[in-house]
Amino acid sequence: MSKRFVGSRQTTLAGEVVLTGTGVHSGSPVSIILHPAEADTGLRFIITRDDEVVADIAADFRAVANATLCTVLGASNGVTVATVEHLLAALRGLCVDNAYIEIDSAEVPIMDGSAAPFVIAIDEVGISELDAPRKYIKVLKPIRVEDGGCWGELLPHAGFFLDVEIEFDTPLIGRQRLSVELNPGVFRAELARARTFGFMRDVEKLWASGRALGASLENTVAIGDDAVINPEGLRFSNEFVRHKALDAIGDLALSGAPLLAAYRSKRGGHRLNTLMLRALFADTSAWAVVQAPRMRDIGRPEAIARAASAMLAADRS
């Protein structure tokens, strides 16, 4: 049995992951390859056109170019990559710290509208530990953001806790709330399969604006006036709030490292999640970079507890 503190080393993929699909907004075919990466690389999107690299975009909140309907990252040369949240949620949910995401389109494929296809593909190749300590972003004091009728807050916490609440003016959704302490098992079982959703009344408006061109009942839960249109129905009775929690995990992955925090949001979405990260990092007294201890050759439980508590000592960056 390993005597290291759980999560003490950085990770990457044990092999390449190849996936193809369709962009939900562009309707265009997309191919992506997830490559293993060395320690401290983080998650990076490598955008290619005709086999030439045209942009290298870090999964970082400072690169967010748009947060309407989906999260869009942009490079200084104007190249963008959209709908990154489900893939980032899968990587963060499975505790993958480092990977290159090679993509030949301006949009990550929607797959079935959830993170499950990414999880399955990652699980097939496995995850490999690297010989470098994992770094975390530790929230040191409460940070709150209000945006219209939405609000969110980040609070100090020893792990990563999510408390997400949504409210829609339709009896098919109404008010839903979900609270989870996140770990890979919980992510796989409770969140990964929750699909994106949309209202049929909005479809024509989206099409007119050049969006949702790849949306279908194969990748979106479609909500009609009084029923879910998809013949198979919902995967969970509260699939809507589960998907909002999934989106939050993907958006908060743009912090650049796993968060040690509790995140609470009400009526939030991509914009609020991004604003939360901007507010957090704008206050240098609200966060710190902490490093997981190395625990080899330590067998006594009290010694492990002391070393784990050493994560409170911050290396500010």
Secondary structure, DSSP 4 states (H G I P E B T S, - for coil): ---SPTT-EEEEESS-EEEEEE-TTT--EEEEEEEE--TT--EEEEEEETTEEEEEEES-GGGEEE-SSS-EEE-TTS-EEB--HHHHHHHHHTT--BEEEEESSSB---TTSSSHHHHHHHHHH-EEEEEEE-EEEEE-S-EEEEETTEEEEEEE-SSEEEEEEEE-SSTTT-EEEEEEE--HHHIIIIITTPPPEEEGGGHHHHHHTT--TT--TTT-EEE-SSSB-STT--SSTTHHHHHHHHHHHHHHGGGSS-EEEEEEEES--HHHHHHHHHHHHH-TTSEEEEEPPP-TT---HHHHHHHHHGGGS----
